[in-house]
């Protein structure tokens, strides 16, 4: 059984077909990339997997469970976390507090315990703080824990968002353009970090425009064009695919789907 199975997904916005007949599977332990030109439907696909959008057709299963109609918070609790192309951090909070927000998904104390500051809740808050510090350490930001997130560089903010996603203890991590806005050195560091995340038993589904990074770290790649899958396979197979070459080098595209 695949970790994630996407079957026949379709989604339209008005008269524009953003996705059509998109099917693929992500195996446990993979770094699986989704690539394609702007407007190919990559972020729409992520929004559907994470529950922010409903598909008009198709089905998504995660760990054998149908999650197609689940709301985002239930999908997150099921074990899927994501980052966004446009950063979604709490600017008025510290770096640590931002990561603790993600960790609270795994908390057990109820609203009454939190309001009354009961011992159980205080003990759990301490554990959440310690866990959040651990995730900040894993992305190299332990020393920035008490800094306001607004004081960080763009690249550091990307890492805060990644740490917050990891704090939910996902089985599957969706990364939407994680290298966007990063310089070459930051991109290389990010690639190494993504490998470490995978080695720590978190499967990664990645949308990214940096083809050098994608080809370097991915086990499998799906290529979308105008919302349709036109190729899938290993990095070597994608590099040699004539239709992928046509799309990225400006040649003729036949419209055939694989």
C-alpha positions in Angstrom: 0.0 0.0 0.0 1.3 3.4 -1.0 1.5 6.1 1.7 -0.5 8.6 -0.5 -2.6 7.7 -3.5 -4.0 10.4 -5.8 -6.6 9.0 -8.2 -8.2 10.8 -11.1 -8.2 14.3 -9.5 -9.9 17.1 -11.4 -10.6 20.7 -10.4 -11.9 23.7 -12.4 -12.2 27.4 -11.7 -15.0 28.8 -13.8 -14.2 27.7 -17.3 -10.5 27.0 -16.6 -9.6 23.3 -16.0 -6.8 23.6 -13.4 -6.3 19.8 -13.0 -7.6 16.9 -15.0 -7.1 13.2 -14.5 -4.1 13.5 -12.1 -3.1 10.2 -10.7 0.1 9.2 -8.9 1.3 7.5 -5.7 3.9 8.4 -3.1 5.8 5.6 -1.4 7.0 5.7 2.2 10.5 7.1 2.5 10.5 8.9 -0.9 11.3 12.5 -1.9 8.7 12.8 -4.6 8.7 16.0 -6.7 5.9 17.7 -8.7 7.2 20.0 -11.4 5.8 22.0 -14.3 5.6 25.5 -15.7 3.7 28.3 -14.0 0.0 27.6 -14.2 0.5 23.8 -14.4 -1.7 23.2 -11.3 0.9 22.3 -8.8 -0.3 24.5 -5.9 -3.9 23.6 -6.7 -2.9 20.0 -6.3 -1.3 20.7 -2.9 -4.3 22.6 -1.8 -6.5 19.6 -2.6 -4.3 17.1 -0.8 -4.1 19.3 2.3 -7.9 19.9 2.3 -7.9 23.6 1.4 -9.8 22.8 -1.8 -12.2 20.1 -2.8 -11.7 18.3 -6.1 -14.5 18.1 -8.6 -13.6 14.5 -9.3 -11.2 11.9 -8.0 -10.1 10.4 -4.7 -7.2 10.8 -2.3 -6.2 8.1 0.2 -3.6 8.4 2.9 -2.4 5.3 4.8 -5.3 3.5 3.1 -7.9 6.0 4.4 -10.0 8.2 2.1 -9.2 11.8 3.0 -10.8 13.5 0.0 -13.5 15.3 1.9 -11.7 15.9 5.2 -11.1 19.5 6.5 -7.5 20.7 6.8 -7.2 20.2 10.6 -8.3 16.6 10.3 -5.9 15.9 7.5 -3.1 17.5 9.6 -4.0 15.3 12.5 -3.9 12.3 10.2 -0.3 13.0 9.5 0.1 15.4 6.6 1.8 18.8 7.1 2.7 21.5 4.6 4.5 24.7 4.0 3.4 27.5 1.7 4.9 29.3 -1.3 4.0 32.5 0.4 5.1 32.5 4.0 2.4 32.1 6.6 4.0 33.0 9.9 2.7 35.0 12.9 4.8 38.1 12.7 3.9 39.3 16.2 5.2 36.1 17.8 8.7 34.8 18.5 10.4 32.1 16.5 9.7 29.6 19.3 6.1 30.6 19.7 5.5 30.1 15.9 6.9 26.5 16.2 4.9 25.8 19.4 1.7 26.6 17.4 2.5 23.6 15.2 3.3 21.4 18.2 0.0 22.2 19.9 -1.7 20.0 17.3 -0.3 17.0 19.3 -1.4 18.4 22.7 -3.9 16.6 24.9 -5.0 19.1 27.5 -8.5 20.6 27.0 -9.6 24.2 27.0 -10.6 24.1 30.7 -7.2 22.9 31.7 -5.6 25.6 29.6 -7.8 28.4 31.0 -7.3 27.4 34.6 -3.6 26.7 34.1 -4.0 23.3 35.7 -0.8 21.4 36.5 -1.4 18.9 33.7 -1.6 21.8 31.2 1.5 23.5 32.6 3.4 20.2 32.3 2.3 19.7 28.8 3.2 23.3 27.8 6.7 22.6 29.1 6.9 19.5 26.9 5.6 21.5 23.9 8.3 24.2 24.5 11.0 21.6 24.7 9.9 19.8 21.6 9.7 23.1 19.7 13.2 23.9 20.7 14.3 20.5 19.4 12.8 21.2 16.0 14.4 24.6 15.9 17.7 23.0 16.7 17.2 20.5 13.8 16.8 23.4 11.3 19.7 25.4 12.8 17.7 28.1 14.5 18.0 27.2 18.2 19.9 30.5 18.9 17.0 32.5 17.3 14.3 30.9 19.5 13.4 34.1 21.4 13.8 36.5 18.5 10.7 38.0 16.9 10.1 36.2 13.6 9.9 39.6 11.9 13.6 40.1 12.6 14.7 37.1 10.6 16.0 36.9 7.1 13.7 35.5 4.4 15.7 32.2 4.3 15.5 31.9 8.1 11.7 32.4 8.0 11.5 29.6 5.5 13.2 27.4 8.1 10.8 28.5 10.8 7.9 27.4 8.7 9.6 24.1 8.1 10.2 23.6 11.8 6.6 24.4 12.6 5.4 21.8 10.0 7.8 19.2 11.4 6.5 19.9 15.0 3.2 18.3 14.0 5.0 15.0 13.6 3.9 14.4 10.0 4.2 11.1 8.1 4.0 13.2 4.9 5.4 16.7 4.5 4.2 18.9 1.6 6.8 21.5 0.6 5.4 24.2 -1.8 8.3 26.0 -3.4 10.6 25.8 -0.4 13.6 27.3 -2.3 11.7 30.3 -3.6 13.6 33.4 -2.8 16.7 31.6 -1.5 20.2 32.2 -2.7 22.3 29.3 -4.1 24.0 28.6 -0.7 20.7 28.6 1.1 19.2 26.3 -1.5 22.1 23.8 -1.1 21.6 23.9 2.7 17.9 23.4 2.2 18.5 20.3 0.0 20.6 18.7 2.6 18.0 19.5 5.3 15.2 17.9 3.2 17.4 14.7 2.9 17.8 14.7 6.6 14.0 15.1 7.1 13.5 12.1 4.8 16.1 10.1 6.7 14.2 10.8 9.9 11.3 8.8 8.5 9.2 11.8 7.0 8.2 11.2 3.4 8.4 14.4 1.3 6.2 15.6 -1.5 7.8 18.6 -3.1 6.7 21.3 -5.6 9.8 23.3 -6.8 11.0 25.3 -9.7 14.7 24.9 -9.0 15.4 22.0 -11.4 18.9 21.5 -10.1 17.7 20.8 -6.6 14.8 18.7 -7.8 17.0 16.4 -9.9 19.5 16.1 -7.1 17.3 15.1 -4.3 14.2 13.4 -5.8 13.5 9.7 -6.0 10.4 10.2 -8.3 9.1 13.2 -10.3 5.7 13.9 -11.7 5.4 16.5 -14.5 2.3 18.5 -14.9 1.4 20.7 -18.0 -1.9 22.6 -18.2 -3.2 20.5 -15.3 -2.4 17.2 -16.9 0.3 14.6 -16.0 2.6 14.2 -19.0 5.5 12.3 -17.5 6.5 10.5 -14.3 9.6 8.6 -13.3 13.1 8.9 -11.9 15.2 12.0 -12.5 17.1 10.3 -15.2 13.9 9.3 -17.0 12.4 12.8 -16.7 15.6 14.4 -18.1 15.4 12.2 -21.2 11.6 12.6 -21.8 11.1 14.4 -25.1 7.9 16.1 -24.0 9.4 17.4 -20.8 12.3 18.7 -22.9 9.9 20.4 -25.2 8.1 22.1 -22.4 11.2 23.4 -20.7 13.1 24.3 -23.8 10.2 25.8 -25.7 9.7 23.0 -28.3 6.4 21.6 -29.6 4.1 19.9 -27.2 2.0 17.1 -28.5 -0.6 17.1 -25.7 -0.3 13.4 -25.1 -0.6 12.3 -21.5 1.1 9.5 -19.8 
